[in-house]
Amino acid sequence: MGSSDSYSVDPSDIEPIGATIAVAFTGTAIGLVGAAVSFVAVDFGVALIGVGVVVALSSPLAYVRMKRLRGE
């Protein structure tokens, strides 16, 4: 890390698997928010759940594809 701030993260410090975990966590959070919203606005909540599932599942698939393209 080139920054003097001990809590800052340089983009090169994040491994692809870390980014995969972060994106999957974000998708899960979107899905959970959608589940909570669905009690008030059913259509919007179900849409958020769908987006969360797509984001959470596409992250590992993208990681596997990236590894295949790199030849690892």
PLY file of the C-alpha trace (Angstrom):
ply
format ascii 1.0
element vertex 72
property float x
property float y
property float z
element edge 71
property int vertex1
property int vertex2
end_header
0.00 0.00 0.00
1.43 3.27 -1.08
-0.82 5.46 1.02
0.07 6.71 4.49
-3.42 5.79 5.71
-3.22 2.35 7.33
-6.88 1.62 6.45
-6.71 2.44 2.74
-6.69 -0.39 0.23
-4.82 -0.18 -3.03
-6.74 -1.75 -5.93
-3.75 -3.98 -6.72
-4.00 -5.49 -3.21
-7.39 -7.03 -3.97
-7.14 -10.50 -5.44
-9.80 -11.67 -7.90
-11.28 -13.99 -5.29
-11.65 -11.04 -2.90
-13.50 -9.09 -5.54
-15.69 -12.14 -6.17
-16.58 -12.35 -2.50
-17.34 -8.62 -2.36
-19.66 -8.76 -5.37
-21.40 -11.90 -4.09
-21.91 -10.21 -0.71
-23.36 -7.16 -2.45
-25.79 -9.37 -4.36
-26.83 -11.05 -1.13
-27.39 -7.68 0.52
-29.55 -6.54 -2.41
-31.59 -9.73 -2.13
-32.09 -9.27 1.61
-33.20 -5.68 1.12
-35.60 -6.94 -1.52
-37.01 -9.48 0.93
-37.63 -6.73 3.48
-39.14 -4.38 0.89
-41.43 -7.12 -0.42
-43.58 -6.79 2.71
-44.44 -3.23 1.64
-44.12 -3.24 -2.15
-44.33 -6.80 -3.45
-43.35 -6.18 -7.07
-40.36 -3.99 -6.21
-39.20 -6.42 -3.53
-39.37 -9.41 -5.86
-37.47 -7.43 -8.49
-34.71 -6.64 -5.97
-34.55 -10.28 -4.92
-34.13 -11.26 -8.58
-31.36 -8.71 -9.12
-29.62 -9.86 -5.95
-29.70 -13.49 -7.03
-28.34 -12.64 -10.48
-25.51 -10.55 -9.01
-24.64 -13.13 -6.35
-24.56 -16.01 -8.84
-22.82 -14.18 -11.66
-19.82 -13.28 -9.51
-18.45 -16.84 -9.11
-19.25 -17.59 -12.74
-17.24 -14.56 -13.84
-14.33 -15.68 -11.63
-14.29 -19.15 -13.19
-14.43 -17.65 -16.68
-11.57 -15.28 -15.89
-9.42 -18.15 -14.62
-10.12 -20.15 -17.79
-9.21 -17.19 -19.99
-5.96 -16.71 -18.09
-5.17 -20.40 -18.47
-4.89 -21.08 -14.75
0 1
1 2
2 3
3 4
4 5
5 6
6 7
7 8
8 9
9 10
10 11
11 12
12 13
13 14
14 15
15 16
16 17
17 18
18 19
19 20
20 21
21 22
22 23
23 24
24 25
25 26
26 27
27 28
28 29
29 30
30 31
31 32
32 33
33 34
34 35
35 36
36 37
37 38
38 39
39 40
40 41
41 42
42 43
43 44
44 45
45 46
46 47
47 48
48 49
49 50
50 51
51 52
52 53
53 54
54 55
55 56
56 57
57 58
58 59
59 60
60 61
61 62
62 63
63 64
64 65
65 66
66 67
67 68
68 69
69 70
70 71
